[in-house]
Amino acid sequence: MPRGFILTDIVNKKTRSRMMAGIRGKDTKPELLIRRELHKRGFRYRLHVKDLPGKPDLVFPKYHAVIFINGCFWHGHNCHLFRLPKSRTEFWKEKIYGNVKRNKLNIKKLRSMDWRVLTIWECSLKGKTRINTPDLINQVSKWLKSNIHNKEISGRK
């Protein structure tokens, strides 16, 4: 299926609304997996620090680094996991575009505060492009110990 292909919804509006309302904003499966694996490797972090732009999922004060673990749908990632819904298309375009714009602004603010920023995309953790967990955690560990300012980890192509 080509990127940006619009799918017809298979459930009614009430059911879709209930399903969407149940999606977590924090403590998601990908976030818990990464937290657990980094903790096993000795990395210590704070969660969702409200004083920082965008309330990063993980904050590593020792490394002056933050990590965002983004869902491909909610953050408009250009990958196989993102499909624009067919119903209420304009609403979703606006919502997702707003998220993308806010993400860029938050990263810019964090960079101006001298924080290093890593974005881990959902497609690197699930689906046909996922990276096996040890390799993904190795990439994150390596980045934390490096001097690289901005980095994104997406699923393999």
Secondary structure in CASP SS format (residue, H / E / C, confidence):
PFRMAT SS
TARGET T0000
AUTHOR 0000-0000-0000
METHOD secondary structure of the structure
MODEL  1
M C 1.00
P C 1.00
R C 1.00
G C 1.00
F C 1.00
I C 1.00
L E 1.00
T C 1.00
D C 1.00
I C 1.00
V C 1.00
N C 1.00
K H 1.00
K H 1.00
T H 1.00
R H 1.00
S H 1.00
R H 1.00
M H 1.00
M H 1.00
A H 1.00
G C 1.00
I C 1.00
R C 1.00
G C 1.00
K C 1.00
D C 1.00
T C 1.00
K H 1.00
P H 1.00
E H 1.00
L H 1.00
L H 1.00
I H 1.00
R H 1.00
R H 1.00
E H 1.00
L H 1.00
H H 1.00
K H 1.00
R C 1.00
G C 1.00
F C 1.00
R C 1.00
Y C 1.00
R E 1.00
L E 1.00
H C 1.00
V C 1.00
K C 1.00
D C 1.00
L C 1.00
P C 1.00
G C 1.00
K C 1.00
P C 1.00
D C 1.00
L E 1.00
V E 1.00
F E 1.00
P H 1.00
K H 1.00
Y H 1.00
H C 1.00
A E 1.00
V E 1.00
I E 1.00
F E 1.00
I E 1.00
N E 1.00
G C 1.00
C C 1.00
F C 1.00
W C 1.00
H C 1.00
G C 1.00
H C 1.00
N C 1.00
C C 1.00
H C 1.00
L C 1.00
F C 1.00
R C 1.00
L C 1.00
P E 1.00
K C 1.00
S C 1.00
R C 1.00
T H 1.00
E H 1.00
F H 1.00
W H 1.00
K H 1.00
E H 1.00
K H 1.00
I H 1.00
Y H 1.00
G H 1.00
N H 1.00
V H 1.00
K H 1.00
R H 1.00
N H 1.00
K H 1.00
L H 1.00
N H 1.00
I H 1.00
K H 1.00
K H 1.00
L H 1.00
R H 1.00
S H 1.00
M C 1.00
D C 1.00
W C 1.00
R E 1.00
V E 1.00
L E 1.00
T E 1.00
I E 1.00
W E 1.00
E H 1.00
C H 1.00
S H 1.00
L C 1.00
K C 1.00
G C 1.00
K C 1.00
T C 1.00
R C 1.00
I C 1.00
N C 1.00
T H 1.00
P H 1.00
D H 1.00
L H 1.00
I H 1.00
N H 1.00
Q H 1.00
V H 1.00
S H 1.00
K H 1.00
W H 1.00
L H 1.00
K H 1.00
S C 1.00
N C 1.00
I C 1.00
H C 1.00
N E 1.00
K E 1.00
E E 1.00
I E 1.00
S C 1.00
G C 1.00
R C 1.00
K C 1.00
END
